[in-house]
Amino acid sequence: RRAPVPEGGDWSPAACSVAELSDRRREAIKAAFRRIDPAMRGWAAMQDALVGLQRFGSLTPAEQSQVLHAISSGQGPQASGRITFTAFAAYYQRVGASIEFDR
């Protein structure tokens, strides 16, 4: 089930509630990040993340852009075209707050 976009499209940590991650969801986030960071550097280039969304996701191009922006916006200006695992996991933790059950 897709998470609703917060009012105004603001995915910043201040605008989103944060739920505790289940072990299952935490492992799913790690596995998803490994798809865009197979070298296990702890970060992925924005372009690699986009390719991953296109290859493994079912989002429209506009939704892909929105997700990448939401993930990278939590990193501040030091992001320099990279997505860190910390930012990736934080984004999915915020999204997870709106999901009631894992399947």
C-alpha positions as CSV (number, residue, x, y, z in Angstrom):
1,R,0.0,0.0,0.0
2,R,1.4,3.4,-1.0
3,A,1.9,6.0,1.7
4,P,0.0,9.2,1.3
5,V,2.0,12.3,0.5
6,P,1.9,14.7,3.5
7,E,0.0,17.9,3.1
8,G,2.1,20.3,1.0
9,G,4.4,17.4,-0.1
10,D,6.7,18.1,2.8
11,W,8.6,14.9,3.8
12,S,11.0,16.6,6.1
13,P,11.5,14.9,9.5
14,A,9.7,17.8,11.3
15,A,6.6,17.4,9.1
16,C,6.3,13.6,9.5
17,S,5.7,11.3,12.4
18,V,8.1,8.5,12.9
19,A,7.2,5.0,13.7
20,E,9.4,2.3,15.3
21,L,10.6,0.0,12.6
22,S,9.9,-3.7,12.9
23,D,12.9,-6.1,12.3
24,R,11.2,-7.2,9.1
25,R,10.8,-3.7,7.7
26,R,14.4,-2.8,8.8
27,E,15.8,-5.8,6.9
28,A,13.6,-4.9,3.9
29,I,15.1,-1.3,3.9
30,K,18.6,-2.7,4.1
31,A,17.9,-5.1,1.2
32,A,16.4,-2.3,-0.9
33,F,19.4,0.0,-0.3
34,R,21.8,-2.8,-1.3
35,R,20.1,-2.8,-4.7
36,I,21.3,0.8,-5.3
37,D,24.6,0.4,-3.3
38,P,25.9,-3.1,-4.3
39,A,29.5,-2.0,-3.3
40,M,28.2,-1.4,0.3
41,R,29.8,2.0,0.5
42,G,26.9,3.4,2.7
43,W,25.8,5.8,0.0
44,A,24.5,5.7,-3.6
45,A,24.8,8.3,-6.3
46,M,21.5,10.0,-7.1
47,Q,21.6,8.6,-10.6
48,D,22.0,5.0,-9.2
49,A,19.0,5.5,-7.0
50,L,17.0,6.8,-10.0
51,V,18.0,3.7,-12.0
52,G,17.0,1.5,-9.1
53,L,13.6,3.2,-8.8
54,Q,13.0,2.7,-12.6
55,R,14.2,-0.9,-12.5
56,F,12.7,-2.2,-9.3
57,G,9.7,0.2,-8.7
58,S,6.4,0.9,-10.2
59,L,6.3,4.6,-9.7
60,T,5.7,7.2,-12.4
61,P,8.6,9.5,-13.3
62,A,7.0,12.3,-11.3
63,E,6.7,10.0,-8.2
64,Q,10.3,8.9,-8.7
65,S,11.4,12.5,-8.7
66,Q,9.3,13.2,-5.6
67,V,10.8,10.2,-3.7
68,L,14.4,11.1,-4.6
69,H,13.8,14.7,-3.5
70,A,12.2,13.6,-0.3
71,I,15.1,11.3,0.6
72,S,17.8,13.8,-0.3
73,S,16.1,16.7,1.4
74,G,16.7,15.1,4.7
75,Q,20.5,15.3,4.1
76,G,20.9,19.0,3.8
77,P,23.4,20.7,1.5
78,Q,26.2,18.2,2.1
79,A,24.4,15.6,0.1
80,S,26.4,16.4,-3.2
81,G,24.4,14.1,-5.4
82,R,24.5,11.2,-3.0
83,I,21.9,9.4,-0.9
84,T,23.3,7.9,2.3
85,F,21.8,4.8,3.9
86,T,20.9,7.0,6.9
87,A,18.8,9.3,4.8
88,F,17.3,6.4,2.9
89,A,16.3,4.6,6.1
90,A,15.0,7.7,7.7
91,Y,12.7,8.4,4.7
92,Y,11.3,4.9,4.8
93,Q,10.8,5.1,8.6
94,R,8.8,8.3,8.0
95,V,6.8,6.5,5.2
96,G,6.3,3.5,7.5
97,A,4.5,5.6,10.0
98,S,1.5,5.6,7.7
99,I,1.5,1.8,7.0
100,E,-0.4,-0.3,9.5
101,F,0.7,-3.8,8.6
102,D,3.6,-5.4,6.8
103,R,2.8,-8.3,4.5
